[in-house]
Amino acid sequence: MNSIDLIILNFNEVRRRSIKVWTSIHEDKLHWKPDAEAMSCIEMIRHVLESEHYYHLALLNRGSLSAFNSPFENRPFTTVHAELEFADPYRAKFIDTVQSYSEEDLQTIKIDRSDSGYIRDLGDMLLRIAYHESVHTGQLLDYLRTAGVPRIRIWD
């Protein structure tokens, strides 16, 4: 197994566990949030899915985008399954792009996100993308704990 295979495995494992959490949230809790300033559960799910699309475009651009016209924007929130279904073609293109990289690309391609305070090798950036989703999955688990909702076991 090479580095690209391991990165894809990591993306798939992170998403599998995210989906376990996301689909465990009862419909009446999807719009719950811990305070007025926070994202709701469904907003956070969309944020993760939309961010992956943004990151994909940033990878192709080799850096931050000067403008981002999100296909996720202005869509009404419905269900987790609807969000996943909508995001599926974007996810497939993202994974295809990651699979197209070579081992050498992981170190030689630079992703310039100076506007966010960093320039990173492609390999580092790919791990950051997966980490972003992982952090929000953990955040949702904390939301569920705070809301007094039983949490699904993701450590299988």
C-alpha positions in Angstrom: 0.0 0.0 0.0 1.5 3.4 -1.0 0.9 6.8 0.6 -2.0 7.7 -1.8 -3.8 4.5 -0.9 -3.3 5.2 2.8 -4.6 8.8 2.4 -7.7 7.5 0.5 -8.2 4.9 3.3 -8.0 7.6 5.9 -10.6 9.8 4.0 -12.9 6.8 3.7 -12.5 5.8 7.4 -13.1 9.4 8.5 -16.3 9.7 6.3 -17.5 6.3 7.4 -17.4 7.3 11.1 -18.8 10.7 10.3 -21.8 9.1 8.6 -22.3 6.9 11.6 -22.6 10.0 13.8 -24.6 12.0 11.3 -27.2 9.3 10.6 -27.6 8.6 14.3 -28.9 12.2 15.0 -32.6 12.0 15.4 -34.5 14.3 13.0 -35.8 16.4 15.9 -32.2 17.2 16.9 -30.8 18.1 13.5 -31.5 21.8 14.1 -30.3 21.8 17.7 -27.3 23.9 18.6 -25.6 24.6 21.9 -26.0 28.4 21.7 -27.2 31.1 19.3 -23.8 31.6 17.8 -23.1 27.9 17.0 -23.9 25.9 13.9 -26.8 23.5 14.2 -26.1 19.8 13.7 -27.3 19.9 10.1 -25.4 23.1 9.4 -22.2 21.5 10.6 -22.8 18.4 8.4 -23.3 20.7 5.4 -20.2 22.7 6.4 -18.1 19.5 6.3 -19.5 18.5 2.9 -19.2 21.9 1.4 -15.7 22.4 2.8 -14.6 19.2 1.2 -15.8 20.6 -2.2 -14.0 23.9 -1.5 -10.8 22.1 -0.5 -11.0 20.0 -3.7 -11.2 23.2 -5.8 -8.4 24.7 -3.8 -6.2 21.6 -4.5 -6.9 22.0 -8.2 -6.1 25.7 -7.9 -3.0 25.0 -5.9 -4.3 27.5 -3.3 -7.2 29.4 -1.9 -9.9 30.5 -4.2 -10.5 34.2 -4.9 -14.2 33.4 -5.3 -16.2 30.4 -4.3 -19.7 29.8 -5.8 -20.9 27.0 -3.7 -23.5 24.6 -5.1 -24.5 24.0 -1.4 -25.5 27.6 -0.8 -29.2 28.5 -0.7 -30.3 24.8 -0.6 -32.9 24.2 2.1 -31.8 21.9 4.9 -33.7 18.6 4.7 -32.2 15.3 5.9 -28.7 13.9 6.4 -29.4 11.4 3.6 -30.3 14.2 1.2 -27.2 16.1 2.1 -25.0 13.1 1.5 -26.8 12.3 -1.8 -26.3 15.9 -3.0 -22.6 15.8 -2.0 -21.9 12.4 -3.4 -20.8 13.5 -7.0 -18.5 16.2 -5.4 -17.0 13.6 -3.1 -16.4 11.2 -6.0 -14.6 13.9 -8.0 -12.5 14.8 -4.9 -11.5 11.2 -4.4 -10.7 10.8 -8.1 -8.4 13.8 -7.9 -6.6 12.5 -4.8 -6.1 9.1 -6.6 -4.6 10.9 -9.6 -1.7 12.2 -7.5 1.7 10.5 -7.4 3.9 9.8 -4.4 6.2 12.6 -5.7 3.3 15.1 -5.9 2.7 14.7 -2.1 5.9 16.6 -1.5 6.4 18.7 -4.6 3.0 20.3 -5.1 2.5 23.3 -2.8 -1.0 24.5 -1.7 -0.8 28.2 -1.1 -3.3 29.3 1.6 -1.4 32.3 2.6 -4.7 34.1 3.2 -5.3 31.5 6.0 -1.7 31.7 7.2 0.0 28.7 5.6 1.5 27.1 2.5 1.7 23.3 2.7 2.9 20.4 0.8 0.0 18.5 -0.9 0.4 15.5 1.5 0.1 17.8 4.5 -2.9 19.5 3.0 -4.7 16.2 2.3 -4.2 15.2 6.0 -5.5 18.6 7.1 -8.7 18.1 5.0 -9.4 14.8 6.7 -8.6 16.3 10.1 -11.1 19.1 9.5 -13.9 16.6 9.1 -12.7 14.6 12.1 -12.8 17.6 14.4 -16.3 18.4 13.4 -17.4 14.8 14.0 -16.0 15.1 17.5 -17.7 18.4 17.9 -21.1 16.8 16.9 -20.5 14.1 19.5 -20.1 16.8 22.1 -23.3 18.5 20.8 -25.1 15.2 21.4 -23.7 14.8 24.9 -24.7 18.4 25.7 -28.2 17.8 24.4 -28.5 14.7 26.5 -28.8 12.4 23.4 -27.2 8.9 23.4 -24.1 8.8 21.2 -23.4 6.1 18.7 -20.1 4.1 19.2 -17.8 5.0 16.4 -14.7 3.1 17.6 -15.4 -0.3 16.0 
